[in-house]
Amino acid sequence: MAHEFIIRLNDKLIKYTDFDDIPESFDNLIKFNPEIIPPPHTEEDHRINAQWHDKFEKLMKRETR
């Protein structure tokens, strides 16, 4: 499984697989589906998985509509 993020920008749906490629502003976040590391988890895996909640909140603040 790979990351999948879909945004709407100027009435077009655009898909990204790299979070860092998503523009600083866009109309709407349509899909937020990061790849979560499956168990068993190391402490590092937990840290990586936990970051997605903060990234989701940051994306929601970048929506313009």
C-alpha positions in Angstrom: 0.0 0.0 0.0 1.2 3.5 -0.7 0.1 6.9 0.6 -2.9 8.4 -1.3 -3.9 12.0 -0.9 -6.5 13.6 -3.2 -7.2 17.3 -3.2 -9.5 19.5 -5.3 -7.8 22.5 -6.9 -9.6 24.7 -9.4 -12.3 22.1 -9.8 -9.8 19.4 -10.7 -9.0 16.3 -8.5 -5.3 15.8 -8.1 -3.7 12.7 -6.5 -0.5 12.7 -4.5 1.5 9.9 -3.1 4.0 12.2 -1.3 2.7 14.4 1.4 5.4 17.0 0.8 4.2 17.5 -2.8 0.7 18.8 -1.7 0.4 22.5 -2.4 0.3 25.0 0.5 -3.3 25.9 -0.4 -6.0 24.1 -2.2 -9.8 24.1 -2.4 -10.7 20.9 -0.6 -9.1 17.8 0.9 -10.9 14.8 -0.7 -9.0 11.8 0.5 -6.4 11.4 3.3 -5.1 7.8 3.3 -1.5 7.5 4.6 0.2 4.2 4.7 0.2 3.1 8.3 3.0 0.7 9.4 1.4 -2.6 10.4 2.0 -4.3 13.7 4.1 -5.4 15.4 5.4 -1.8 16.0 8.7 -0.6 17.2 8.8 2.7 19.1 10.0 4.4 15.9 7.0 2.9 14.0 4.7 4.4 16.7 6.3 7.8 16.3 5.9 7.6 12.5 2.3 6.5 12.6 1.4 9.1 15.2 2.6 12.0 13.0 -0.2 11.5 10.6 -2.8 13.0 12.9 -0.9 16.2 13.0 -0.3 16.2 9.3 -4.1 15.7 8.7 -4.9 18.7 10.9 -2.3 20.9 9.1 -3.8 19.9 5.7 -7.3 20.9 6.9 -6.0 24.4 7.7 -4.7 24.7 4.2 -8.1 24.3 2.6 -9.5 27.5 1.1 -13.1 26.5 0.6 
